[in-house]
Amino acid sequence: MKLLVTLLAVLLGASLFERLHVPAGALLGGALGAGLINTLASQGVANVTPPVRFVAFAILGWSIGSTISRESLTALRSHALLLGTAIV
C-alpha cells in the first residue's frame, strides 16, 4: 500500500508540473510529490532499494546525457567561471 501511495504522489506531482510547463517538471514534481508524502503521511514513502535506485539514476543520466550537444558545451564553456563559482 505504501508503494502505491508513493507512486501515485510522484506521478501526480510529475504530471502537474509537466502541465504547468515547469522546466524539468517530471523530475521536480515527482520529487515534490514524494517529499510531501514523506512529510505528511505517518508511514512515509516506500523505500527504494539500491538496485532500483541504480537503474533510475542510470536512466536519468542517459536522459540528461542525450541532450548534450556541441552547442550546449560551447555555451557552458563561455560561462565556466560562473558555473565553477556556483558549484564551489
MMTF fields as JSON, N, C-alpha, C and O atoms, coordinates in Angstrom:
{
  "mmtfVersion": "1.0.0",
  "mmtfProducer": "UNKNOWN",
  "numBonds": 351,
  "numAtoms": 352,
  "numGroups": 88,
  "numChains": 1,
  "numModels": 1,
  "chainsPerModel": [1],
  "groupsPerChain": [88],
  "chainIdList": ["A"],
  "bondAtomList": [4, 2, 8, 6, 12, 10, 16, 14, 20, 18, 24, 22, 28, 26, 32, 30, 36, 34, 40, 38, 44, 42, 48, 46, 52, 50, 56, 54, 60, 58, 64, 62, 68, 66, 72, 70, 76, 74, 80, 78, 84, 82, 88, 86, 92, 90, 96, 94, 100, 98, 104, 102, 108, 106, 112, 110, 116, 114, 120, 118, 124, 122, 128, 126, 132, 130, 136, 134, 140, 138, 144, 142, 148, 146, 152, 150, 156, 154, 160, 158, 164, 162, 168, 166, 172, 170, 176, 174, 180, 178, 184, 182, 188, 186, 192, 190, 196, 194, 200, 198, 204, 202, 208, 206, 212, 210, 216, 214, 220, 218, 224, 222, 228, 226, 232, 230, 236, 234, 240, 238, 244, 242, 248, 246, 252, 250, 256, 254, 260, 258, 264, 262, 268, 266, 272, 270, 276, 274, 280, 278, 284, 282, 288, 286, 292, 290, 296, 294, 300, 298, 304, 302, 308, 306, 312, 310, 316, 314, 320, 318, 324, 322, 328, 326, 332, 330, 336, 334, 340, 338, 344, 342, 348, 346],
  "bondOrderList": [1, 1, 1, 1, 1, 1, 1, 1, 1, 1, 1, 1, 1, 1, 1, 1, 1, 1, 1, 1, 1, 1, 1, 1, 1, 1, 1, 1, 1, 1, 1, 1, 1, 1, 1, 1, 1, 1, 1, 1, 1, 1, 1, 1, 1, 1, 1, 1, 1, 1, 1, 1, 1, 1, 1, 1, 1, 1, 1, 1, 1, 1, 1, 1, 1, 1, 1, 1, 1, 1, 1, 1, 1, 1, 1, 1, 1, 1, 1, 1, 1, 1, 1, 1, 1, 1, 1],
  "groupList": [{"groupName": "MET", "atomNameList": ["N", "CA", "C", "O"], "elementList": ["N", "C", "C", "O"], "formalChargeList": [0, 0, 0, 0], "bondAtomList": [1, 0, 2, 1, 3, 2], "bondOrderList": [1, 1, 2], "singleLetterCode": "M", "chemCompType": "L-PEPTIDE LINKING"}, {"groupName": "LYS", "atomNameList": ["N", "CA", "C", "O"], "elementList": ["N", "C", "C", "O"], "formalChargeList": [0, 0, 0, 0], "bondAtomList": [1, 0, 2, 1, 3, 2], "bondOrderList": [1, 1, 2], "singleLetterCode": "K", "chemCompType": "L-PEPTIDE LINKING"}, {"groupName": "LEU", "atomNameList": ["N", "CA", "C", "O"], "elementList": ["N", "C", "C", "O"], "formalChargeList": [0, 0, 0, 0], "bondAtomList": [1, 0, 2, 1, 3, 2], "bondOrderList": [1, 1, 2], "singleLetterCode": "L", "chemCompType": "L-PEPTIDE LINKING"}, {"groupName": "VAL", "atomNameList": ["N", "CA", "C", "O"], "elementList": ["N", "C", "C", "O"], "formalChargeList": [0, 0, 0, 0], "bondAtomList": [1, 0, 2, 1, 3, 2], "bondOrderList": [1, 1, 2], "singleLetterCode": "V", "chemCompType": "L-PEPTIDE LINKING"}, {"groupName": "THR", "atomNameList": ["N", "CA", "C", "O"], "elementList": ["N", "C", "C", "O"], "formalChargeList": [0, 0, 0, 0], "bondAtomList": [1, 0, 2, 1, 3, 2], "bondOrderList": [1, 1, 2], "singleLetterCode": "T", "chemCompType": "L-PEPTIDE LINKING"}, {"groupName": "ALA", "atomNameList": ["N", "CA", "C", "O"], "elementList": ["N", "C", "C", "O"], "formalChargeList": [0, 0, 0, 0], "bondAtomList": [1, 0, 2, 1, 3, 2], "bondOrderList": [1, 1, 2], "singleLetterCode": "A", "chemCompType": "L-PEPTIDE LINKING"}, {"groupName": "GLY", "atomNameList": ["N", "CA", "C", "O"], "elementList": ["N", "C", "C", "O"], "formalChargeList": [0, 0, 0, 0], "bondAtomList": [1, 0, 2, 1, 3, 2], "bondOrderList": [1, 1, 2], "singleLetterCode": "G", "chemCompType": "PEPTIDE LINKING"}, {"groupName": "SER", "atomNameList": ["N", "CA", "C", "O"], "elementList": ["N", "C", "C", "O"], "formalChargeList": [0, 0, 0, 0], "bondAtomList": [1, 0, 2, 1, 3, 2], "bondOrderList": [1, 1, 2], "singleLetterCode": "S", "chemCompType": "L-PEPTIDE LINKING"}, {"groupName": "PHE", "atomNameList": ["N", "CA", "C", "O"], "elementList": ["N", "C", "C", "O"], "formalChargeList": [0, 0, 0, 0], "bondAtomList": [1, 0, 2, 1, 3, 2], "bondOrderList": [1, 1, 2], "singleLetterCode": "F", "chemCompType": "L-PEPTIDE LINKING"}, {"groupName": "GLU", "atomNameList": ["N", "CA", "C", "O"], "elementList": ["N", "C", "C", "O"], "formalChargeList": [0, 0, 0, 0], "bondAtomList": [1, 0, 2, 1, 3, 2], "bondOrderList": [1, 1, 2], "singleLetterCode": "E", "chemCompType": "L-PEPTIDE LINKING"}, {"groupName": "ARG", "atomNameList": ["N", "CA", "C", "O"], "elementList": ["N", "C", "C", "O"], "formalChargeList": [0, 0, 0, 0], "bondAtomList": [1, 0, 2, 1, 3, 2], "bondOrderList": [1, 1, 2], "singleLetterCode": "R", "chemCompType": "L-PEPTIDE LINKING"}, {"groupName": "HIS", "atomNameList": ["N", "CA", "C", "O"], "elementList": ["N", "C", "C", "O"], "formalChargeList": [0, 0, 0, 0], "bondAtomList": [1, 0, 2, 1, 3, 2], "bondOrderList": [1, 1, 2], "singleLetterCode": "H", "chemCompType": "L-PEPTIDE LINKING"}, {"groupName": "PRO", "atomNameList": ["N", "CA", "C", "O"], "elementList": ["N", "C", "C", "O"], "formalChargeList": [0, 0, 0, 0], "bondAtomList": [1, 0, 2, 1, 3, 2], "bondOrderList": [1, 1, 2], "singleLetterCode": "P", "chemCompType": "L-PEPTIDE LINKING"}, {"groupName": "ILE", "atomNameList": ["N", "CA", "C", "O"], "elementList": ["N", "C", "C", "O"], "formalChargeList": [0, 0, 0, 0], "bondAtomList": [1, 0, 2, 1, 3, 2], "bondOrderList": [1, 1, 2], "singleLetterCode": "I", "chemCompType": "L-PEPTIDE LINKING"}, {"groupName": "ASN", "atomNameList": ["N", "CA", "C", "O"], "elementList": ["N", "C", "C", "O"], "formalChargeList": [0, 0, 0, 0], "bondAtomList": [1, 0, 2, 1, 3, 2], "bondOrderList": [1, 1, 2], "singleLetterCode": "N", "chemCompType": "L-PEPTIDE LINKING"}, {"groupName": "GLN", "atomNameList": ["N", "CA", "C", "O"], "elementList": ["N", "C", "C", "O"], "formalChargeList": [0, 0, 0, 0], "bondAtomList": [1, 0, 2, 1, 3, 2], "bondOrderList": [1, 1, 2], "singleLetterCode": "Q", "chemCompType": "L-PEPTIDE LINKING"}, {"groupName": "TRP", "atomNameList": ["N", "CA", "C", "O"], "elementList": ["N", "C", "C", "O"], "formalChargeList": [0, 0, 0, 0], "bondAtomList": [1, 0, 2, 1, 3, 2], "bondOrderList": [1, 1, 2], "singleLetterCode": "W", "chemCompType": "L-PEPTIDE LINKING"}],
  "groupTypeList": [0, 1, 2, 2, 3, 4, 2, 2, 5, 3, 2, 2, 6, 5, 7, 2, 8, 9, 10, 2, 11, 3, 12, 5, 6, 5, 2, 2, 6, 6, 5, 2, 6, 5, 6, 2, 13, 14, 4, 2, 5, 7, 15, 6, 3, 5, 14, 3, 4, 12, 12, 3, 10, 8, 3, 5, 8, 5, 13, 2, 6, 16, 7, 13, 6, 7, 4, 13, 7, 10, 9, 7, 2, 4, 5, 2, 10, 7, 11, 5, 2, 2, 2, 6, 4, 5, 13, 3],
  "groupIdList": [1, 2, 3, 4, 5, 6, 7, 8, 9, 10, 11, 12, 13, 14, 15, 16, 17, 18, 19, 20, 21, 22, 23, 24, 25, 26, 27, 28, 29, 30, 31, 32, 33, 34, 35, 36, 37, 38, 39, 40, 41, 42, 43, 44, 45, 46, 47, 48, 49, 50, 51, 52, 53, 54, 55, 56, 57, 58, 59, 60, 61, 62, 63, 64, 65, 66, 67, 68, 69, 70, 71, 72, 73, 74, 75, 76, 77, 78, 79, 80, 81, 82, 83, 84, 85, 86, 87, 88],
  "secStructList": [7, 2, 2, 2, 2, 2, 2, 2, 2, 2, 2, 2, 2, 2, 2, 2, 2, 2, 2, 6, 6, 7, 6, 6, 2, 2, 2, 2, 2, 2, 2, 2, 2, 2, 2, 2, 2, 2, 2, 2, 1, 1, 1, 7, 7, 7, 7, 7, 7, 2, 2, 2, 2, 2, 2, 2, 2, 2, 2, 2, 2, 2, 2, 2, 2, 6, 6, 7, 7, 2, 2, 2, 2, 2, 2, 2, 2, 2, 6, 2, 2, 2, 2, 2, 2, 2, 2, 7],
  "xCoordList": [0.822, 0.0, 0.868, 0.57, 1.962, 2.849, 3.462, 3.6, 3.829, 4.401, 3.388, 3.74, 2.143, 1.098, 0.858, 0.73, 0.799, 0.589, 1.772, 1.588, 2.98, 4.171, 4.169, 4.405, 3.905, 3.865, 2.797, 3.024, 1.652, 0.578, 0.989, 0.756, 1.596, 2.031, 3.097, 3.063, 4.041, 5.109, 4.53, 4.883, 3.653, 3.062, 2.16, 2.138, 1.42, 0.578, 1.428, 1.141, 2.471, 3.36, 4.032, 4.109, 4.521, 5.183, 4.212, 4.562, 3.008, 2.002, 1.626, 1.52, 1.425, 1.054, 2.138, 1.843, 3.382, 4.468, 4.682, 5.028, 4.48, 4.592, 3.488, 3.741, 2.282, 1.157, 1.363, 0.905, 2.06, 2.353, 3.595, 3.992, 4.206, 5.381, 6.559, 7.307, 6.719, 7.868, 9.08, 8.982, 10.218, 11.408, 11.744, 11.738, 12.034, 12.289, 11.11, 11.286, 9.914, 8.701, 8.486, 8.07, 8.761, 8.558, 9.505, 9.114, 10.739, 11.722, 11.369, 11.324, 11.121, 10.824, 9.474, 9.345, 8.468, 7.14, 7.127, 6.48, 7.839, 7.936, 8.635, 8.211, 9.709, 10.427, 9.551, 9.555, 8.805, 7.912, 6.795, 6.442, 6.24, 5.194, 5.689, 5.006, 6.88, 7.455, 7.762, 7.535, 8.277, 8.59, 7.358, 7.384, 6.275, 5.032, 4.49, 4.076, 4.491, 4.014, 4.902, 4.41, 6.196, 7.123, 6.914, 7.062, 6.572, 6.385, 4.963, 4.767, 3.972, 2.576, 2.021, 1.17, 2.49, 1.945, 2.67, 3.871, 1.934, 2.529, 3.525, 4.475, 3.322, 4.214, 5.42, 6.427, 5.342, 6.399, 6.303, 5.309, 7.341, 7.345, 7.903, 8.577, 7.616, 8.189, 9.68, 10.105, 10.462, 11.914, 12.292, 11.699, 13.288, 13.799, 15.049, 15.98, 15.067, 16.21, 17.395, 17.196, 18.624, 19.796, 19.773, 20.157, 19.348, 19.316, 18.326, 18.61, 17.18, 16.19, 16.731, 16.564, 17.377, 17.96, 19.043, 19.123, 19.872, 20.916, 20.31, 20.778, 19.278, 18.631, 18.006, 18.108, 17.361, 16.736, 17.781, 17.568, 18.909, 19.964, 20.591, 20.936, 20.741, 21.29, 20.364, 20.829, 19.067, 18.104, 18.116, 18.05, 18.198, 18.263, 19.53, 19.474, 20.664, 21.909, 21.813, 22.285, 21.202, 21.0, 20.16, 20.485, 19.077, 18.19, 18.912, 18.777, 19.666, 20.39, 21.507, 21.687, 22.26, 23.371, 22.948, 23.695, 21.763, 21.306, 20.95, 20.766, 20.851, 20.541, 21.792, 21.693, 22.97, 24.205, 24.603, 24.601, 24.941, 25.367, 26.597, 27.008, 27.169, 28.323, 27.929, 28.705, 26.723, 26.26, 26.129, 26.497, 25.603, 25.459, 26.82, 26.994, 27.787, 29.132, 29.807, 30.53, 29.568, 30.104, 29.508, 30.217, 28.216, 27.564, 28.1, 28.301, 28.332, 28.885, 30.299, 30.664, 31.084, 32.46, 32.494, 33.357, 31.572, 31.571, 31.145, 31.341, 30.561, 30.13, 30.877, 30.4, 32.04, 32.76, 33.109, 32.949, 33.574, 33.955, 32.745, 32.816, 31.648, 30.434, 29.912, 29.52, 29.908, 29.46, 30.367, 29.888, 31.672, 32.616, 32.44, 32.523, 32.197, 31.96, 30.674, 30.627, 29.644, 28.382, 28.514, 27.9, 29.301, 29.496, 30.245, 29.892, 31.288, 32.078, 31.215, 31.673],
  "yCoordList": [-1.199, 0.0, 1.266, 2.249, 1.205, 2.363, 2.657, 3.818, 1.602, 1.779, 2.404, 3.274, 1.971, 2.513, 3.998, 4.793, 4.37, 5.768, 6.622, 7.733, 6.097, 6.828, 7.034, 8.144, 5.971, 6.088, 7.07, 7.852, 7.033, 7.953, 9.401, 10.267, 9.667, 11.027, 11.515, 12.664, 10.641, 11.003, 11.286, 12.285, 10.423, 10.617, 11.843, 12.548, 12.1, 13.303, 14.57, 15.51, 14.59, 15.754, 15.965, 17.089, 14.874, 14.973, 15.459, 16.311, 14.924, 15.332, 16.796, 17.526, 17.222, 18.611, 19.567, 20.54, 19.295, 20.188, 20.184, 21.215, 19.045, 19.0, 19.831, 20.557, 19.733, 20.521, 22.012, 22.825, 22.375, 23.786, 24.266, 25.424, 23.37, 23.671, 24.144, 25.034, 23.546, 23.825, 23.128, 21.958, 23.815, 23.128, 21.916, 22.009, 20.796, 19.522, 19.187, 18.726, 19.427, 19.269, 17.878, 17.733, 16.851, 15.493, 15.194, 14.555, 15.648, 15.416, 16.196, 15.635, 17.488, 18.33, 18.0, 17.948, 17.777, 17.439, 16.09, 15.927, 15.125, 13.82, 13.905, 13.275, 14.687, 14.868, 15.572, 15.209, 16.57, 17.272, 16.355, 16.377, 15.554, 14.608, 13.62, 13.365, 13.062, 12.129, 12.833, 12.285, 14.047, 14.809, 15.131, 15.049, 15.498, 15.791, 14.556, 14.622, 13.431, 12.2, 11.819, 11.364, 12.001, 11.638, 12.482, 11.982, 13.752, 14.619, 14.58, 14.784, 14.323, 14.37, 13.02, 12.964, 11.936, 10.616, 10.045, 10.246, 9.345, 8.768, 7.662, 7.445, 6.961, 5.875, 6.357, 5.653, 7.521, 7.992, 7.327, 6.674, 7.499, 6.945, 5.535, 5.111, 4.824, 3.489, 3.632, 4.512, 2.783, 2.832, 2.295, 1.339, 2.927, 2.491, 1.654, 2.112, 0.449, -0.431, 0.026, 0.669, -0.295, 0.131, -0.291, 0.521, -1.506, -1.834, -0.969, -0.574, -0.676, 0.172, 1.593, 2.242, 2.072, 3.42, 3.5, 4.497, 2.457, 2.423, 2.543, 3.336, 1.762, 1.791, 3.159, 3.696, 3.725, 5.034, 6.105, 6.949, 6.082, 7.066, 6.863, 7.836, 5.611, 5.347, 5.899, 6.497, 5.704, 6.238, 7.764, 8.398, 8.351, 9.809, 10.343, 11.343, 9.681, 10.082, 9.97, 10.842, 8.895, 8.702, 9.845, 10.411, 10.179, 11.239, 12.584, 13.316, 12.906, 14.179, 14.17, 15.145, 13.075, 12.983, 13.064, 13.568, 12.575, 12.586, 13.986, 14.189, 14.949, 16.322, 17.17, 18.31, 16.63, 17.398, 17.454, 16.444, 18.653, 18.855, 19.752, 20.277, 19.92, 20.829, 22.252, 22.971, 22.642, 23.993, 24.188, 25.238, 23.175, 23.313, 23.336, 24.053, 22.567, 22.601, 23.949, 24.449, 24.533, 25.862, 26.895, 27.763, 26.8, 27.728, 27.537, 28.516, 26.295, 26.04, 26.602, 27.159, 26.452, 26.944, 28.453, 28.961, 29.164, 30.623, 31.077, 32.237, 30.168, 30.5, 29.668, 29.513, 29.134, 28.202, 28.807, 28.139, 30.033, 30.653, 30.817, 30.524, 31.282, 31.465, 30.125, 30.023, 29.104, 27.774, 27.186, 26.611, 27.324, 26.83, 27.501, 26.851, 28.8, 29.545, 29.069, 28.921, 28.833, 28.372, 26.981, 26.698, 26.117, 24.767, 24.81, 24.102, 25.644, 25.752, 26.361, 26.546],
  "zCoordList": [0.0, 0.0, 0.0, -0.679, 0.794, 0.856, -0.512, -0.897, -1.245, -2.582, -3.531, -4.327, -3.456, -4.323, -4.039, -4.97, -2.77, -2.396, -2.854, -3.35, -2.686, -3.116, -4.626, -5.103, -5.375, -6.835, -7.294, -8.217, -6.662, -7.01, -6.759, -7.602, -5.61, -5.282, -6.26, -6.701, -6.597, -7.533, -8.915, -9.541, -9.389, -10.713, -10.775, -11.784, -9.711, -9.688, -9.7, -10.441, -8.879, -8.859, -10.205, -10.701, -10.795, -12.099, -13.174, -13.991, -13.173, -14.166, -14.008, -14.993, -12.77, -12.517, -13.005, -13.699, -12.647, -13.038, -14.55, -15.127, -15.194, -16.654, -17.3, -18.262, -16.786, -17.341, -17.134, -17.937, -16.048, -15.777, -16.531, -16.407, -17.314, -18.12, -17.275, -17.681, -16.103, -15.249, -15.871, -16.241, -15.994, -16.514, -15.642, -14.414, -16.272, -15.571, -14.661, -13.533, -15.174, -14.377, -13.817, -12.667, -14.609, -14.117, -12.964, -11.987, -13.072, -12.022, -10.76, -9.666, -10.92, -9.757, -9.142, -7.919, -9.977, -9.456, -8.757, -7.722, -9.32, -8.678, -7.331, -6.362, -7.273, -6.009, -4.984, -3.807, -5.421, -4.504, -4.018, -2.839, -4.915, -4.524, -3.481, -2.489, -3.701, -2.728, -1.415, -0.337, -1.515, -0.303, 0.522, 1.75, -0.158, 0.56, 1.26, 2.418, 0.558, 1.177, 2.355, 3.387, 2.201, 3.265, 4.515, 5.63, 4.344, 5.499, 6.049, 7.247, 5.207, 5.655, 6.096, 6.983, 5.491, 5.816, 7.032, 7.206, 7.85, 9.045, 8.713, 9.465, 7.601, 7.202, 6.397, 6.326, 5.799, 4.917, 3.552, 3.234, 2.757, 1.411, 1.403, 2.342, 0.342, 0.162, -0.093, -0.841, 0.517, 0.328, -1.04, -1.538, -1.634, -2.924, -2.662, -2.0, -3.174, -2.96, -3.81, -4.841, -3.395, -4.176, -5.643, -6.484, -6.012, -7.448, -8.23, -9.36, -7.643, -8.323, -8.44, -9.472, -7.384, -7.414, -8.503, -9.22, -8.627, -9.649, -11.045, -11.862, -11.315, -12.632, -12.882, -13.985, -11.865, -12.028, -12.325, -13.196, -11.612, -11.864, -13.239, -13.909, -13.666, -14.996, -16.076, -17.046, -15.915, -16.895, -16.876, -17.929, -15.69, -15.574, -16.256, -16.971, -16.037, -16.693, -18.205, -18.935, -18.666, -20.101, -20.665, -21.709, -19.965, -20.425, -20.489, -21.47, -19.463, -19.442, -20.474, -21.204, -20.541, -21.483, -22.934, -23.771, -23.24, -24.629, -25.117, -26.318, -24.215, -24.625, -24.833, -25.285, -24.509, -24.657, -26.135, -26.84, -26.574, -27.961, -27.974, -26.938, -29.138, -29.255, -28.86, -28.231, -29.237, -28.909, -27.4, -26.873, -26.704, -25.256, -24.567, -23.581, -25.064, -24.489, -24.73, -23.868, -25.901, -26.189, -25.241, -24.733, -25.007, -24.07, -22.657, -21.938, -22.249, -20.92, -20.795, -19.759, -21.847, -21.803, -21.595, -20.878, -22.208, -22.078, -20.687, -20.326, -19.902, -18.536, -17.491, -16.367, -17.856, -16.992, -15.636, -14.614, -15.599, -14.335, -13.415, -12.221, -13.98, -13.195, -12.672, -11.509, -13.522, -13.101, -12.041, -11.064, -12.22, -11.217, -9.872, -8.83, -9.894, -8.652, -7.989, -6.768, -8.767, -8.205, -7.593, -6.564, -8.208, -7.681, -6.363, -5.42, -6.295, -5.058, -3.98, -2.853]
}
